[in-house]
């Protein structure tokens, strides 16, 4: 990326007439064209990849590889319907990923639209209105009321009130005059000025924010979990399959049996429905959240909400309403709050965009006085003098001069008492914006009181932080505003703790080190989140402005409030569609419900894949043949893996603390629990072989029924972390279980696609599975507790 900014002093001065001291003529048309060709347009570059490349990228990853391998195997086995089903899942997941990854491009598009569309530029001595994309460094541009600054500029003359909150996070408007530097995207609230462009396009502060959004990326914990689970299964099952193949070869099994045996082993090892289950569970959670006014823009955000242990919150517009209000009125002796506000209102513009004057007039309207003076003349706020004035006539007919402005200026026009100085100092130390109000005649003016302004917290901010604390989530304020102002808001919303000192953020900083990080620019928020993530924390970020967009994209779950800019909303993983912050708590709770559903399915999936491969190995040693065939594995996959996706609708108990994907612990617990299911399946096959003396075809039927029956009771034993009868299963889970049992029982009893078994044998196998489920329900509690999954 090119240099961040251009120093105003390095730009050649626009031509003018020094003898007449006239307005500079601005750049010549030819010079502007040369600079436009050299520096490029005043816009962010199009970095979007070719759509076909994006589509193909979603088919090139470990999980798609497994699904593609399953399709190949099914085709080799001439099971075209099953291959088509898996292909449908593969395409569904790829399409979902493609559309969700397009959110980054939507963010950049929103950033582009945030920039001014047109600009008033002086070229060849004439003011012209041109598209903002044609503005170049060195141009003279006119800034006026209601306009959006088109590029980073250096003010040459005039005076403005600028709202930079969406760029810098400052809650208060900025008074700007000659010599002031401001940024692309700032909004002109009042005044008019001429400025010289110092940076355009991606070299502006706004452009660097866009670049951060483009490069911000964090792999979701869900993605990492799927990859680690698949990797662990691949390592384990590959070793077992190798042993099976070696055993079969050295025992002189014919090739006609070895090939189906190995194909069955590979099929048994692939968790075909695992990615689709993650997607389905997240989609169901997203639908529940949408009903609560929470709109996930990325499905992974639903699961991520369960894992966050730290929520970084912007202040302005997030914890606060981004609306100035009168926080305190301190009248001097002989006056009261209502009269101080009434006088200040007379010295405030009516109907303009000045947020300070709006706040004062609103507060005065709530405390109206009957003896208010009558306004005769109003002089608007002047940034040069830092005061506004009014001339009025009181009820006795006396002329009055009313002054409102900075204490340092007002006090120079009066004889400020020590008491007045003390009040002003106290309010300023608390971080308020302090205005003094004075009244009198030209010969005798005295201060009548002080008005303290601030951006008040949202009414539900304190409750949000308290609820998150109860859920084990620490809240940290990260704001571009001044430390003193941030401290006031932090105290009011219940954020207790130290404030990070001004300057560079300490290395290896942790969320527990400070409660407030103030004066943080977009780059700083982005870097701070990455530091937290490097420390092993899962981070949520809540914000509303363009300055929050990079951090919203970098966080595991970015949350944009309902009043956020389009930029922030498109960068976030979750958008609150209703006013207030309650949706954040709802997202955390629903995320933990989704996490528990996915965890239950994952445990069952890993258990089944381990058991099926080991059963093939033990069955081969026990009988000299494969006890499961490719056809039977397809049946298990359809009746087991797909129908078990109904676990995504099950009732669960969300955890009280943040969840985490400890894949090693999940695998360890699954291995021990899988050995229990393996013992059941091997026991059934052993009884069939040595006691009932069944032939190999009947043993295969017995084995596949044992796998399906045992998997079903395992689901019910593991769906609750305590005893299975503590939570009533949902209708969809019960129906899928009934369908699974009915299908396999019908096939086995009628001898469809397998050798038939008598109803008595199937009945005994069902009873044995039920007893095994009760035993597993008792065994699972200490096992899950040992691995921290309780």
N, C-alpha and C positions, 0 to 999 in steps of 0.2 A: 504494500500500500504506500502511496506517496506521502509526502510530508503532511503533518497534521494541519498546520495553519500557515499563513503567510504573514510575516511581520509588516504592519502598515508602512513602516519606514522604508521597506525594501521595494515598495511599489512606486513606480514613477508618478510624480504629481500630475494630475490632469492639467491640460493646458488652460491658461486663463490670461487675463490682462492685468499685470501687476501695477501698471500706472493708474488704471481706473479702479483697481480693487474690486472688479466685477466678479460675479459668480463664475467659477471655473467652467470651461466649455465641456468638460468631461472627455472621455476617450474619443478618439477619431474612429469612424466606422471601420476603416481598414485595420487599425490597431486592435480593435475589439474582435474582428474576424480572425486575426492571427492568433490572439490569445485563446479564442474559442477552439480553434483547430489544435493548438498546442496542449491546452489543459483539458479539453473535452467539455461536454455539456454540464450544466449545473444540475446534475441528477445522479442518482446512484446507479452503478452499472448493472446490467442484466446478467446475473450469474446463474440463471436457471439452466439446468442440464437438459439434454434432449429427452423428450418424454419416453421414447423407446428405451433409452439407457436406464431411466428410472424404473421402468417396468421390469426389465430383465434383471436388475439388481436385486429385486425382491424374490427372485427364484434362485439366487446364488448365495446360500448361507447354510449352516449345518442342519437346521430343522427342515428347510425345503429339500435339502439333499436326501434326508431320510424319507420324506414323503415321495420324492421322485424315485427313490430306490424301491419303495413299496409298490409304486405304479408299475415299474419294470417287472418286478417279481410276479405281480398279479397277471400281467400280460403274458409272461413266460408260462404261467400256469393256466393260461386261457380263461382267466376269470375277468372278463372285460367289464362286467357290471361293477365289481368291486374296485377295479382300477379306475373306472369313471367316477365313483364316489370319492375316492382319495384325491383324484385330480380336481374334483369340484372343491374340496377342502383347500387344496393347495392354491387354486386360483382365487378363492374367497379371501384367504389370508394375504395373498400378494396384493390383491386389489385394495383391501383395507389399509395395508401398509403404504401403498402408493398414494392414496388419497390423504392419509394422515401426514405423510412426509411433505405433502404440498403445502402444509401450514407455514413452513418457513418462507416459501415464496409469497404467501398471502401477507405475511408480516412485512416483508420488504415492500410489497405493493402498497400497504397501508402507510408505511413510512414515506413513500414517494408522494402519496396524496396529501400527506400532512404538510408538505412544503407548499409555499405560495405558488399559484399558477401563473401569475403575472407580476411584473415589477415596473415601477416608473423609473426610467434610467435617463441620464443626461448624456447624449451622444452628439458630437459635432455642434455643441452649444445649444442644443434643443432637447427639451424633455420629451421622451417617447415612452409609450407603454409597450413592452415587449414580453414574450413568454419568459418565465423565470429560468427556463433551461438555457437561455442564451446569455444570461448574466455572466460576466467574467471578472476576474480579479482586477482591481483598479477602477471599476465602474463607479460612478456616482449614482446613488439611488435615493429616492424620496421615500421616507417612512411616514405613514399617517394613520389616524385613528381607525381601528378595526382591521388593519392590515396584518398579514403574517410576514415576518422578516424572511426575505428570499435567500439569504446567504449569511455567512459570518461577516460582520461589518464593524467598522470603527466610526463612531459618530463624529462629525465635523462641526455641526452647529445644531441649534434647536434644543428642545427638551421633550422627553417622552416619559410616560409611565408604561413599563414593560411587564407583562406576565410571562415569566420564564419557568413557571412551575412544571410544565410538561417536559422541559429540557433539563433543568437543574434540580428540581424538587423543592425550590424555595417556596414557602407558603405565602410570603408577602410580595406585593408588586415592587418593582425596582424603579426608582427615579433615575433617569439617565440624561446626561447632557454631553456637551462636547468632550471628547477624549474617552468616552465609555465604549467598551466592546460588548457586543451582544451577538446572539447566535441564530442561525437558521431555525425557523420554527417558533420563535418567540412571537407573542401577540402584542400589538400596540393597543394599550388601553386608553391612552390619552396623549394629545400633543402631536407635534410634527417635527421632523428633523431630516437633515441631509447626512448621508453616511457614505463611506468608501468601502467597497467590498474587499475583504482580506482573504477569504477562502470560499471555494465553491464545491458543489458535488460531494464526493466521498471524502474530501479533505476538510469539510466542515465538522463541527462538533456533532451535528445531527447525523452526518454521513458516517462518522466513526461509530456512532451508536448503531446504525444500520449494519455496519460491518461486524460489530460484536454479535448482533442477532443472527447474522448469517453463519458465523463460526461457532456460536454457542451450541454445545451438544453434550448430552450426558446419556450414557446407556442406562436404560431403566433397569431397576432391580429385577423386574419380571423377565426381561430379555436375558440378563445374566443368569437367572435361575434356570430358565429353560435350557440354555446352552450348557450349563454345568451338569444338569440332570442328564441330558442326552449324552454328554461326554462320559460321565460316570457309567451309565448303562452300556455305552459302546465299549469302553475298556473291559468291563466285567464280562459282558456277553461275548465279546470277541474271543476272550481267553477260553470261555467255556465251549464255544463253537469250535475253536481250534482243537481242544481236547476231544470233543465228540468226533470230529473228522479223523483225528489220529487214531482213536480207539476203533472206529469203524474200519479204517484202512488196515490196521494190523490184525483185525479179527476177520479179515477176508470177506467183508460184506460185499455183495454184488453192487456194481455201480448203479443199477436201477433202484436200489434202496438208499445208497449214500447221497445221491443228488437230491431226492425229495427230503431226506433227513436234514441236509444242510440248508435247503430252502426254508423248511419249517423253522429251523433254528433262527435264521435271519428274520423271518416274519415275526417270530415270537419276541424278538429283541427290540422292535421298533414301536415306540409310543405314538402310534399314528394320530390319535385324537388329542394329544396333549396340547399342541399349539391352538387348535380350534377351541378347546375347552377354556383356555386362558382368555381367548377372545370373547367367547360366549358369556363367561362369568362377568367380564368387564362390561359387556354390552347390557346385561341385565342390571348390573349396578348403576350404569349410566342412565338407564331408563328410570330407575327409582330416584336418582338424584334430580333428574329433569323435573319430576313432579314436585320437588322441593325448591325449585328455582335455582338449581345448580346445573350448568351445561358443560359437560366434559367435551373438549375439542379433540382430545386424543384419548383413546380407550385405555391406554396404559396408565393414564393419570388416576383412574379409579383405584387400581391396585396400589399405585405409588402413595396414595393418600393414607394407606394403612401403615406405611413404613416410615413416614416422616417423624423425626424426633426434634426438629427445630423448624420454626416458622419465622422467616425474616419478613418483617412488615415495613412497608413504606409508611411514612407519616402523613404527608399532605395528600388529601383525597382518599386515603385508605383508613387509617386510624382516625383521621379528622375528616371534616366535611368539605375542606378546601373552600370555605366561605368565611371571610373575616367577620368577626362579631365583637361587640363590646364586652370584654371580660370583666372590667372593673371601672368604676367611676369614683374618683377621690376628690370630693369638693373641699375647697378651702373654707375657713371659718366665715360664717355669714351666708353661705350658699348650700344648696342641696343638690343631689344627683340629677333631679328632673330639670332644674334650671341650668346646670352645667351642660347637660345634653341638649336642651332647647337652644341655648346660645350657640353651641357647636354646630347644630343642625342648620342655623341661619348662615354659617360660614362654610357650608358644604353644598356642592352642586346637586341639583335635583334632576333626576332622569338620565344622568350620564353613566359611563361605564367605570367610574372610579370606585373601586371596591371599598376604600376607606370611607368615602362619603356615604356610600350605600349603607354601610354598617352603622354609622352614626345616626343617619336619618331614621333607620329602622328602629334603633334603640330609643331615640327621642319620641318616635310615634307611640311607643308602648308606655311612655311616661309623659303624656302631654300636659302642658301647663296652661292656665287660663290667662296669665298676664304676660304672654310672650311678646317681645318687641315686634314691630312691623318692619319687614325688610324693605329697604329703599334702593340698595345697590349691592351687587355681589361681584367680587374679584376672585376668579378661579385660582387654584393652587399654582404657584410658580416654582418650579424646581430650583431656580436660581436663588430665590429668597426663602424657600422651604416653608411658606405660609400661604393660607388663603384668608381672605378678609370679607367682612360684610359691614354695610352701613345700615343702621336701623333706627327707628324711633320707638322709645318705650311708652308705656301707658300714660306717663305724665307729659309726653311730648318732647322729651329730651333726646338729642342726637347721641347715638352710641356708635362706637367703633368696636367691632368684634373681630378678634384675631384667633386663628387656629393653626397650629403647626408644631414643629419640633421645639422641644423645651429650650434648647440652646439658643434658638433664634428669638423665641417669644420672651425669654428672660432678659435678652439684651435690650428689649424695648420697654421693659418694666423694671421695677425694683423688686427682684425676687427675694422672698424671705427665706431664712434658713429652713423653715418648715417645708416650703415648696421644693427647695433643693433636695431635702431628705426624701420627700415622697417620690420625686422623679427618679432619684437614684435607686430607691427600693424597687420600683416597678421595672426599671431597666435591667436590674440585676436578675429579676425573675424571668427575663426573656421576652417581656411584652414590648410591642411597639407603642411608645408613649407619645401622646399629643397633649400639649398644654392649651388651655382656653383662657383668653384674657379679654377684658371688656373695659370700656371707659371712653374718654375723649382723647384727642391728640395730646393734650397736656397732661393727662393723668390716666394711665392704663395699669390695671392690676390683674394678676392671675386669679381666676375664680375656681379653677379645678383642673384635674387631669383625667384623661380617658386612656385606658389601657386596652389595646386591641390584640386579638389572637385568633388563630384558626382553631375552633373548639373541637374536641374529640366527638366522634359519633357516639350516640347514646348507648350503643351496644358494644363498644370497644372493650370496656372493662370486663363485661360479662364474657366476651369471647376469650380474652386472655386467661380468665379464671377457669373457664371450661377446658381450654386446651391444657392448662397446667394439671388439672385433674386427670386428663387423658395421657399425661406423661410427655407432652409436647412443650418445649421451651420456646417462648416468643422473644424475638430480638428486634428492636427497631433499627432500621437502616434507612437514613434519610439524607437528603442533600441540604436540609435546613441547618440553621445555626445550632450549636450545642445547647445554648441556654434555652432556646425555644423548644428544642427536642426534649430537654429535661422536664420542662413544665408538663408537656403532653404525656410523657412517660409516667410521671408521678400520678397524673389524673386518671390514667387508664390502668394503673396497678402494676406497671413495669418497674420493679425495684432492682437496683444494682448499679454498678459503676458505669460511667460514660467513657468511651474510648477517647484518649487524649487526641487533640488536633495533630495533624501531620500524618506521616506514613503509618499504616496499620502494622502492628507487630507481626513478626514471622510466626508461623505455626499457631496463629490465633485460633481459639476455640469459642463456640457459642456461649460457654459458661463464663468466659472471661469478662464480658461486658454485656450490659442490658441495652445500651444505646451506642450506635455508630452514627455520628453526625457529620455533616459537611462532606458526604460521600457522593461523588459524581457517578454517572452511569458506568464508567470503566471500573471505578472502585467497587460498586455493588457487584458487578460481574466477577471481579477478582476475589472479593471477599467470599462469595458463595463457593467458588472453586477451592479456596483454602479450607472452608468448612468441609467440603466433600472429600478433599484429600485426607482429612482427619477421620474419615469413616462415618461422617454424619449424613443422614438423608434429609435433604432440605426442601422445604416449601417456601415459596416467595409470593407475597401478596402485594400488588401495586395497582396503579391506575394510569401512569403517564408513559410517554415515550421514553423518558429516562429510565424507566423500570424494565423496558422491553428486553434488553440483553439478559438481565438477571432472571426474568420470568422464563426465558427460553432455556437458561442454563440449569435452573432448579429442576429437581426430580418432578415436582409438580408446581407449576406457576398458576397463580390464582389472580384473576382480574376482577375488580369490583364492578358493580353494575354501571357506575358512572365513568368507567375507564375509557380511554381513547381507543379507537380502532386498532392502533398500533399495539397497545398493551393486550387487548382482547385476542388478537390473532397470534401473539407470542405466547399466550398462556395456555396451559393444559386444561384449565377449568375457568369458566366465566360465570360469575354470579349474576343471574338475570333479574333478581329482585333486590331492592334496597336493603342495606344492612349487611352484617358480617356473619350472620347465623349459618349461612351456607357452608362456611369453612368447617365448622364443627360437624355439620351433616356429612360433608365429604369425607372427613376422617372416620366417622363412625361407619358409613356405608363402605368405605374402603376396607375397613377391618372385617366387615361381614364378607365382602368379596374375597379377601385374602384367606379366610378360614375355609371357604368353599373350595377355592383353588388348592389349598393345602391338603384337604381331604382327598380330592381327586388325585393329586400328585402322589401322595402316599400310596393310594390304591394302585395307581398306574405302575409305580416303581416296584411294588410288591409283586404284581402280576407278571411283569416282565422278567423279574429275577426267578420267580417260581416256574414259569413256563419253560425257560431254558434249562434250569436245573432238573426239572421233571423229565425233559427229553434225555438228559445225560444219565440220570439214575434209571429211568425206564429202559434205556438201551442196555445198561449193564444187567438189569434185572431180567429182561426178556430176550435180549439179543436183537430187538427190533425197535423201530421208532414207535413210541406209544401215542404220538400225535402226528398227523399228516398235514400237508399244506392246506388241504380242503378243510380239515377240522380247525386249523388255526384261523382261516378266514371266517369260519362260523363264530369262533371265540371273539374275533375282532369286531364283527358286526353286532353280536348279541351283548358283548361285554363292554368294549371300549366306547362305542357310540352311545349305547343306552346309559352307560354310567355318567355321561355328560349331564344327566338330569341332576347330578349333585350340585350343579351351578344354581339350582333353584332352592336348595335345601335350607332348612332353618339351622342357624348356627349361633353360638355365643361369641360375640366379638371380644377380643382381649382388652384388658384395662390399660395396657401399655403398648407402645409402638411395636409393630410386627417387624420381622426381619427374615430374609431368605437365607437361613443357615443350611445350605444344601448338604454339607457334610453331616450335620446332625439328622437331617431328614433322611439321607441315605442310610445312615447307621440304624436309625429306628426301623426303616423299611426292611433292611436286611434281617434284623431279628424277628420282626413280625412276619416277614416272608418265610423264614425258616419254619414258623409255626404252620402257615398254610401249606408249605411244601410237605411237612410231616403228615398233614391230613391227606393230601393228594397221593403221596407215596404209600401211605397206609391203605387207602382204598384200592390202589392198583395191586398191592401185595396180597390183600385178601382175595381179590379177583383172580390173581395168578396162582397162589398156592393153596387157597381154601376152596374157592369155587371152580378152580381149574378152567378158566375161560380161555378161549383161543385169542390170538393176537387181535383179530378184528373186534371182538367183543371187549377186550381190554382197552382198545383205543376209544370205544364208546364210553366205557366206564371212566376212563381218564378225562375225556373232554367234559363229561357231566360233572366230575369231581372239581375240575377247574372252574366251571361256571357256577355251580352251587357254592363252592368255597369262596369264590370272589364276591358273590352276593352277600354272604353272611359277614365277610370281611368289611364290606362297605358299611353295613349297619353297626358293626362293632367299632369302627373308627370314625364314624360321622360325628360323634361327640367325644370330647377329650376325657369326660368322666364316663359313667355307665350309660349304655345305649338307650335305656328307657327314660333318660332325663329330658329328651327333646322329641316331640312328635314330628315324624318326617312329613314332607310336603306331599301333596297328591301326585305331582309329577314324578317324584322319586319312587313312590309306591307303584304307580302304573308302569314305570320302566322296569322295575324289579319283577312285577307280575309277567310282563311281556317277555323278559329275558328267560325266566324260569319256564314259562309256558312253551316258548319256542324250542329250547333245548330238550325239554321233557317230551314234547310231541315228536321231534325228530328221532330221539333215542328210542321211544316206545314203538314208533311206527317203522323204524329202520330206514328213515329217509336220509340219504347221503352218508349213512353209517350203519354198522351192524345193529340189529334190534336188541333191546334188553327188556326183561320182563318187568311188569309194574312193581312186583315185590322188591326186586333189586333196586329199582329207582326210588321206591319209597324208603327203603333202608338207607340208601345213600343220602336222601333228603334229611332224614332224622339225624343221621350222623353229622351232616353239615350244620344242622341247627345246634346240636350239642357242642360241636367245635366252636360255633359262634359265641356261645355262652362262656366257654373256656377262654377264648381269645379276648372277650370283653374284660375279663378279670386280669389277664396277663398284660394287656396293652397299657394299663394305668401306670405301673412302675416303669415300663419301657419308655413311654412317652415322657414321663417325669424325668427319667435319667438323661434324656436328650433335650430337655427343655422345651418340649412341644405340648406341655400341659397347660 
